[in-house]
Amino acid sequence: MKVSDFTIISVGVVLNALAQLGLKAATRGVGPLRLVPGEWGQLVAILAVPALWWALIAYAVSVGVWIIGLSRVPVGQAYPLLSMGYALNLFLAWRLIGEVPNIQRIVGVLIIILGVVVVARS
């Protein structure tokens, strides 16, 4: 895989990971969502959280970037790189929102990273 193609795919992965963190940030302000008929206050409240909209924009842009990446790289080579989002989210969730990972999660992510390296070099 060319460095430029890897960069495009990586940008898509980063945007996707940031979107996940934005969605989590949006839910922190309104608490656990409950889908109870007649009780739509939480759903309306989350629509007013800017992090939700930033997350949705990040998702939309990530899809566009991903399409560009797929036009250059076989899907069988590109798709496993999405797994790098697990590692990025683990680190960013810990540093930005205080979610402390346990050892099992860390080992699992290290195994994922090893697999991504193998696939990217193929």
N, C-alpha and C positions, 0 to 999 in steps of 0.2 A: 504494500500500500504506500502510495506517495505521501510525503509529509503534508502537502497541501490538502490532500483528501482526508488524511487523519485529522488535520486541524478543523476542517469543516465538520466532520462527524463529531469531534470533541466539543465544538461550540454547541452543537445540537444537544449533546449529553448534558453539558453545563446548564444550558437554558432549561432543560427538562428538570434537572435537579433543583434549580432555583425556583421553578414553578411549584414543586412539591413543598419546599420550605415556605413559600408564600401562602400556599393553601393552609399549611399548618398554622402559620402566623394569624391568618384570618380566623381560624376556628378558636384560637386561644382567647380571642376577645369575646366570643359568644358562648363558649363552653361546648360540651358534647351536644351534637345536633340530634334532635328527636323528631322523627317524622310521624307526628300524631295529627290525625285529621282535626281540623279546626284550630290547631295551635301552630300558626305559621309565623309567629313573632321572631323566632330565631332565624328562620330562613330569610325573612325580610331584613333582620338586623345584619346578617352576614353580607348582604348586598351593599351595605353602606361602609364596609371595611375596605379601605384602599388596597390592602395586601391581596385581597381576593382578585381585584382587577389587574394588579401587576402580575399576579401569578397566571391569570388567564392570557394576558398579553405574552408573557414568556412562553407559555405553551404554544400559542399561535405562531410565534416567531420560530420556536424550535421545530415545529412541523415543516415550515418553509425551508429552514436550514437542512433538516433531515432529508427532504426531497432532493435538494441539491446534492447532498452527500450520496444518496442512493443512485443518483444518475451517474455517479463516477465509480462506485465501488459495488461489488456483488453483495446482495443482501445477506448472504451467508457469512460474509466477512464483516459487514457493518453492524448487523443486529447484535451480535454478542458484545460489541463495544458499549451498548446501552447499559450493560451491567456495571460499567464504571460509575454510573450514577449511584449505585449502592454505596460505594466507597466514599464518593463525594458527599452524599447525604449523611452518612454516618459521621464524617468529620465535621461538616457544617452544622448539623443538628447539635452536636456536642459543643462546638465553639460558640454558636450564635444563640441557641435556645436552651442550653443546659441539659440536653438529653445525654446522660452518661452511658456509653456502651459497655456491655459486659464482655467478658473474654470470649464467649462463644460467638458473639456477633463479630468481634474483631477477627477471630480466626476464620470465620466464614467469609468475610470480606477479603481477607488476604488470599484465600483459595480462589475467589472470584477474580481477583486481580491477576493471579498467576494464569488462570484460564484465558483471560482477555489478552494477556501478552502473547500466549501461544497462538491464539487465533489471529491477532494482528500481524504476527510475523509470518503467517502462512501465505 
